[in-house]
Amino acid sequence: MPIQTTDKIWHNGTLIPWADANIHVMSHVVHYGSSVFEGIRAYTQGEKAGIFRLREHMQRFIDSARIYRMPLPYSLDELCQAVVDVVDANNVAPCYIRPVAFRGYGEIGVNPLKSPVEIYIANFPWGKYVQGNQGADVCVSSWNRLAPNTMPSLAKAGANYMNSQLIRMEAEINGYVEGIALDRNGYLSEGSGENLFLIREGKLFTSPLANSVLNGITRASVIQIAKDFGIEVVEQALPREMLYLCDEAFFTGTAAEVSHLRSVDRILIGDGSMGPVTKKLHDEFFALVNGGKSDRYNWLTPVNVRVAETVGA
């Protein structure tokens, strides 16, 4: 999936040309992975556009930086406005938005405290992340998620995603779209970049944050929608076998949105098609973000941009 460039990137309070957004090869982040980031989508509703759950994303961005002792010299309001500014400046929607903060060029060595913190915010058109219009074929990964008290799973940090890369590469090499990781105790955790939901006998199951799960913004949104529909939501440790016994399954995430799973380890989930509970949640989510229904949760931050063609399948 090619990344489409745009004109401007926000850097430490200033909009600069895309081509000028460079870092030094000796930056701390290059050697030690000292970065935190967010993934955010802006959707279109006719001729208007809205950024999905902007404040929640940027609060998680601040929280991730705090966990890694990476002070950000901007308030939540200032960071939210910076996202609006860069989307408005590039005049493109729908789009994907990537804020990133990292330790820059300072002192080489594991200790990051003498390396300055840099912040960039970029946006660009982006399409479907979890491919497979008829549902995704996934596998259980041989790689586990990070154990508690090794690296903080509640931080959306660049270094953490080395684990995600191993999960994703292994899956694709073996002919799957994505991998599902277990936690250190063998319970279901999540995909390489997605939260996981299962449906069994009409109930919606998902792993709690204690199972090395990122506190997903789309995850929380789907849980809210499900509860408002009267669907029972159960957050509990889930054994691997639930993947083979569930009636439906789907991923959620900013990139994945709501993507249903066709099979796990070559075992068909139901009849392989999107099940009724998944479809209800999927359709409601997209109706809310695409303007098919009113924004009753106030999840969308309006921005004035033109409507772009969606990239990808």
Secondary structure, 3 states (H helix, E strand, C coil): CCCCCCCEEEECCEEEEHHHCCCCCCCHHHHHCCEEECCEEEEEECCEEEEECHHHHHHHHHHHHHHCCCCCCCCHHHHHHHHHHHHHHHCCECEEEEEEEEECCCCCCCCCCCCCEEEEEEEECCCCCCCCCCCEEEEECCCCCCCCCCCCCCCCECCCHHHHHHHHHHHHHCCCCEEEEECCCCEEEEECCCEEEEEECCEEEECCHHHCCCCCHHHHHHHHHHHHCCCCEEECCCECCHHHHCCEEEEEECCCEEEEEEEECCEECCCCCCCHHHHHHHHHHHHHHCCCCCCCCCCEEEECCCECCCCCC
